[in-house]
Every structure is written in structure tokens, then in C-alpha cells.
Amino acid sequence: MARVCQVTGRKPVVGHKVSFSNKKAKRRFFPNLQTKRFFIAEEDRWITLKLTTDAIRTINKNGLNVVLSELREKGIKL
């Protein structure tokens, strides 16, 4: 699976590594992805999502059912 958050859609971005002498070299900045399991009580099953830590905070704030319903409206099958 790619390094993409399943909720927020964050991907790696490209930038420069800048040395002390100010030489620039290309590098990639990766999102802080975590693999997390959630229990859906209504469906009585576990799901595993690859999320950024920001998405985990969003789920804690809004609730798992709200986030899953938004994903299903976008057409993402879980």
C-alpha cells in the first residue's frame, strides 16, 4: 500500500535537504503514518486503517462513525 493517509489523503511531498554550506539536494518529506485498528460496534467487526496522526486526532474528536460515513460518501470502500 502507498504512503497515503486513508482519511486525509496526505502524501509525501518533495523539497530540499539544505546543508550547512547551503547546498540543496532533493529529498522527500513523508507523512507520519500509523497503522491503527478500530472496532465498529454497529457492524461488529474490526477495520485496519493507515492514518496520519492528524487523522487519528480527527477520529477522536468527531467519532469513528462520522469519519467512516464521510469516507463512504466519497466512494471509498472499507
C-alpha positions in Angstrom: 0.0 0.0 0.0 1.2 3.5 -0.8 2.3 6.0 1.8 -1.0 7.9 1.7 -3.4 8.6 4.6 -6.8 6.9 4.0 -8.7 9.7 5.7 -7.0 13.0 4.9 -5.2 11.9 1.7 -1.9 13.3 2.7 1.0 12.1 0.5 4.8 12.6 0.6 5.9 16.0 -0.6 9.2 16.9 -2.3 11.6 19.5 -1.0 15.3 20.2 -0.4 17.8 19.0 2.1 19.9 22.0 2.8 23.4 21.5 4.1 25.4 23.9 6.3 27.1 25.2 3.2 23.6 25.8 1.7 23.9 23.1 -1.0 20.5 21.8 -1.9 19.7 18.2 -2.6 16.3 16.7 -3.4 14.5 14.7 -0.7 11.0 13.6 0.3 9.0 14.5 3.4 6.8 11.6 4.4 3.6 11.9 6.4 3.6 10.5 9.9 1.6 7.3 9.1 0.4 4.9 11.7 -1.4 1.6 11.2 -4.4 1.6 13.6 -7.2 -0.9 14.2 -10.7 0.4 15.1 -13.8 -1.6 16.2 -17.0 -0.7 14.5 -19.7 -1.6 17.1 -22.6 -1.3 14.6 -21.1 -3.8 12.2 -19.4 -5.9 15.0 -16.1 -6.0 13.2 -12.6 -4.6 13.2 -11.0 -2.5 10.5 -7.4 -1.5 10.0 -6.6 1.9 8.6 -3.3 3.6 7.6 -3.7 7.1 9.1 -1.7 10.2 9.8 -1.6 11.2 13.5 -3.7 14.2 12.5 -6.4 11.8 11.2 -6.3 9.9 14.4 -7.0 13.1 16.3 -9.9 13.9 13.9 -11.4 10.5 14.6 -11.0 11.0 18.4 -12.7 14.4 18.1 -15.5 13.7 15.7 -16.1 10.0 16.2 -15.4 7.0 14.1 -18.9 6.7 12.6 -18.8 10.3 11.3 -15.4 9.8 9.6 -16.4 6.5 8.1 -19.7 7.9 6.7 -17.7 10.8 5.1 -15.4 8.2 3.5 -18.2 6.1 2.2 -19.8 9.3 0.7 -16.6 9.8 -1.3 -16.9 6.2 -2.6 -14.1 4.6 -0.5 -15.0 1.1 0.4 -14.0 -0.1 3.9 
